[in-house]
């Protein structure tokens, strides 16, 4: 009986890999390469090509005679949105030093009612 079992085991070992290999090969689909992109590798998309922007320069640093004054309503209003908020540096282009001065002038002008806190 031992001989028969060992023969069955030998037979089953050799038969199993033959049947398992084709099943594994059929289950894995053949891979296809990705299609080539239409634009070349190094180029940027059309909306990013020739987008050069002009760097904003602080008007107070550029013109040494320009002074930030809370009494100059026209100047102060240029740094306020239509809703009454102070425009940020990235929009106005002022340097950090002069942006602090502009904000202080706007706040003083608001307190003295030269510029409204909120416009409707």
Buried (B, 14 or more C-beta within 10 A) or exposed (E): EEEEEEEEEEEEEEEEEEEEEEEEEEEEEEEEEEEEEEEEEEEEEEEEEEEEEEEEEBBBEEEEEBEBEBEBEEBBBEBBEEEBEBBEBEEBBBBEEBBEBBBEBBBBBBEEEBBEEEEE
